[in-house]
């Protein structure tokens, strides 16, 4: 009998974190400091490029199978956490091109290491970390710079995991927490349909959802024609960028209308004609924004949760047919990239459990790093856990 498709809640162990937060300082404030970001590279750094792209181990991670991130580490150049780039469109062109090459190389590695889509879920998730919230607000991501996450989950672990509450505030789906899809699904989808894409083919969300979770639900999705062969194609990355730019136009137009009440095309719009014709020409779009504006005025707690600047998650994953799929979502409060696929991660401090999987995990990360070294993109980083490029257990 097939398993019921339902969001899953998995438990992922991590070791004790050997970081001392200064007395009187909130942890989230310390995590955004240059001191912590320096520690991140020294303790868990794997690879750094001349463009300041840092690959590192996710010590408090999502998965113990494969879990790494690339961050655009501007902490030494931009000391103000609120002034750091949090989206791909804010990166310099040279850094973005290297970012794309590193992403393609790591996805290639995951596809080669885990070739069977029936056995492993593979995802690469890019998240903006909103630089507009107060530093000490609960739920604010711990490092305010753009991340790219590379994660693998064994399917059997998901099948055996407990069911997650479908109303979990972190889950992003069309029925609960995604404002655009809950209230504006028709105009949201119409706005994306206007994109002129040649390599990415739009598909219904249900066509690419995972059978174990039923996610993603209702999100705009595209299948990458020719899949893996296109990962290193600059035109694929151009279209990947167009999806983000289209999303930014929708987000800015909507929240500008909520903020000011004025029906006008944002000054930085990438597709001004589409904004004018599809969004501002839609009376439901105008009405929903004005209703939300009134709620912001009346409800201080709700107003404090609004993310006025664009916050998104753009995902590239493999579906059960082996196809590479792109999707994008509005980022909700506290939302993690895995939850676009219906996977809620409960992180637990369990040094013994982590020690049992650490060596195998680190060896896979080092193996993936070799691909970046071979492409001469930057320099490997030595840490006390991998001082000479191989795992060493630290007491």
C-alpha positions, 0 to 999 in steps of 0.5 A: 500500500503506497504511503500517504503523501504528507509533510515530514518532520525529521530529526537531525543531530548536531554537535555542541557548538564551541562558540561563546556569545559575549555576556549581554549580547543576543545570539542572533546579534553575535552570529551576524558579527565579523567575529563569528563569520571569521570563526565560521571559515576557520572552524568549518570552511571548505573552500574560498574564491577570490570573489569572496564566495565561501563553501562551508560545512553546515554544522547545525545542518539539515541532513547528515547525508550531504549538507553544505552551503556557499555564502557570499561572504562580504563580512570583512568588506561590509561591516554593516550587516544591513548593507550586505548583499542578500540576493543574487541580483545584488552580486557583482557580475564576476561573483555571480558567474563564479557562483553559477559555476560552483553551483553547477559543479556541486549539483553535478557531484550530487547527481553523480553520487546519488544517481537514483531519484527513487533513493535520494532527494537532491536539492540546491536552494538559494535564499535571500536573508532579509536585511531589513528586520531588526537584528534581534528579532526572533526568527531572523536568519543568523547570517545576513548574506545570500546563501546557496544550500546543497542538501541530500535526503535519503528517501527511506529516511523521509518515508520513516519520518513522523508526519509534520503538522501541515499547518506548521508556520514554516511550511510554504504551500498554496493552502496556508502560508504563501500570501501570493498564492493564497490570495492572488494565485491567478494573477501570480501565475499569469505574471510568470507565464509572461516570461519568454523562456526557451530552456525552462519549460513551465509545468504544474506543481502537482506534476513534479511534487514528491510522492512522499510529501506531496510538495511543492504545492501550487508553486510556479515550477519549470523543468530544465530541458536536457537537464544535467547537460544544461547546468553549465549553459549560460543561457540556463542561468540567464533564464534562472535569473529572469525568474528571480527578477520577475518575482522581485517585480511582483513582490515590490509592486505588491508591497509598495502598494501596501506601503504607500497606497499608490498604484505605480510601477516601482522605479527598479522594475525589470519588466515595467510593461508587465507590471503595468498591464498584468498587476496594476491592471488587475483589480483583485491585486489592487484590492488585496494589497489595500486590504492588507494595508488596512490590516497593517494599520490596525494590527501592530503585531501583524505589521511587525511580521511584514517583510517589506523588502523582497525575501525569496527562496529559489529551488533547483531540485530533482523530481522522482522522474529524474528531471531537474526542476526550478521553483520559487517561493515567497519567504515566510517567517522562519521558513527554511529551504527544505520546507518547500519540499515539505521537509521540516527539520528539527535540529537536536544537539546530540554529539554522540549521534553526530559523531557516528555520521561525521566522518562519512559526511565530511569525506563526501564534502571533501570529495565534492570540494575536489571538483572545485579545486580541479576547476581552479576556482579558488583555494581549499581551506584547512581546519582542525577537522580536515587539516590536510584535506582528510578527516581528523576526529577532534576530541 
